[in-house]
Amino acid sequence: MEASLRKRRKLCADDEPAGALALPEAVVLDILERLPIGDILRFRRVCRAWRAMIAGDPDFARAHLHRWRSEMVVVSPCSPGSGPFLKLYRYRESSGSGQRAAGPVSRLLLRSPKSYDRSIVHCDGVLVICSAAELVAWNPATGESVRLPRGEPSCCGAGIDRLGFCYDAAARVLKVVRYYYRVHDVKAGVYSLGVEVLALGQEPLSWRPAAREPPPCPIYGTPPASVGSTVYWAIDDRFLDGGVSRLLSLDVTTGEYSIVDGPPCPWRCQDVALGNVGGALCVVVALKSLLGTVWLRTAGAWTRVLRVRTHYILARLVPVGTCGLTGEMLLLAGRAMHHCCAGTGKARAVVDVRGQLDHSSGRGAPIAKTLVFIYTPSLIKIAAASSYSPDICCVPK
C-alpha cells in the first residue's frame, strides 16, 4: 500500500498528462495567468513543464502580476515578545472593539529574532526586511527567501537602512537602493554621502555604487518613498541656511538624480513622511501636534488633498496607500489607521490596528512598533538559488 501511494505521488509530479500537453501553450498561459496565486502554486505538480514555467519563468511571473494584481493591506508587529517569527497579518477595516485582524497571512523564521526593531519595504510581491542584525529578501507567496549582504557602513544611524525598492523595467529586475554617510556632522555642517544599488535576481548578490555620485544634498532619516522606478528622499534642511522644502530623487532605470520642489507650504524635514498612494508621491506635513496636511504629486504638480487630525500626540502621520475596496486613502498615526476621503477631507473611520493584533495573537508583551503596508502576492523570483528558507509559508487566498 505504501509503495502504491509513493508511486501515485511521483506520477502526479513527474508524468506528462496527455490532456495537459494537448492544449496549445498560449491557451495554457492564458488560463494560468487568470488564476490566483494559491491555485497556481498547486498546479506546479501537474507536470514538469508547468512546474518549470511557474517556478522559474520571469515573463510568466510578470504577466501574471499585471493581470492578477490583488492588493491587500498587511500588518507586521514588532515586539520583544513576538518570538522567532516575522508575522504578517491581513488588516481588517473595523472600528469596533474586540475585532481581530485576519491572519497570519504568512510568517518567516528570523535568524536574529531579538532584533525586533526593523523596517520592511515592498515591491511586486517581494519584501526586504532590514534590522540591525540581518537583511533578508522574502516572497511570502512562494516561500523563497534570500539573505542579502550588508552594504558600506554608515557613520550615523542605528544600523537599520532606510531602503528604496523599485522595479527597473529596462533591466527587468527589482532594485534595492540605500544611502550611507561617510561623514556626518550637523554642527559643523559637514557631510559626505554615498548611494548603493543591489539588483535582485542577478548573481552575485552584491551592493554596487550608483552609476553617478549623488548631488551635494544631505538626506534626512525619514523612510523614502518608491514610486514607479524612482526613489524619493527628504533633504536634511539642518545642513542648509534657512532650510528648504525639497526632495532628492533617483531613477533606478536611468541612474539620474533630480532635486524636486516639495509641497508649497513651510515644513521641516523632521515633520514630513513620504509614501506611495495610488501610484503617486505622497507627502504628509505635520503642522502642529494633532494636525497634518496631505499632498499628492501628479504630473509634476502638488495638490493638497486633505487635512487630518490625529488621535495620538507626537505620532507621525504616515501614508500607507489606498484601500482597494473603497478607494480611500489610508494614513497611520501610532496605532490608529485613518480611512480618509479626499473629497470631504475627513477621516470616515479610525481603526485601532494594535488592538486587532492583540486580539488575534493573544500576546502579553507590548507591541513596540506596527508596520503597515500594501502587499501584492506574486510569483516574482528573488534569486537563482535560495540560501535562506522560511519555516512555514501560508499562501493568501
URNOR-V442068 format. One record per helix or strand of 2 or more residues. SS is the DSSP state (h for helix, s for strand). FROM is the first residue (numbers start at 1). LEN is the number of residues. If there is no record, write none. Layout:
# URNOR-V442068
SS|FROM|LEN + SS|FROM|LEN
This chain:
# URNOR-V442068
h|2|13 + h|18|5 + h|25|9 + h|37|9 + h|48|9 + h|58|10 + s|71|8 + s|85|6 + s|102|8 + s|118|6 + s|126|6 + s|135|4 + s|144|4 + s|164|5 + s|173|13 + s|190|11 + s|208|2 + s|225|3 + s|230|6 + h|237|3 + s|246|6 + s|257|5 + h|269|3 + s|272|6 + s|280|9 + s|291|8 + s|301|9 + s|317|6 + s|329|5 + s|336|6 + s|346|7 + h|353|9 + s|369|8 + s|388|2
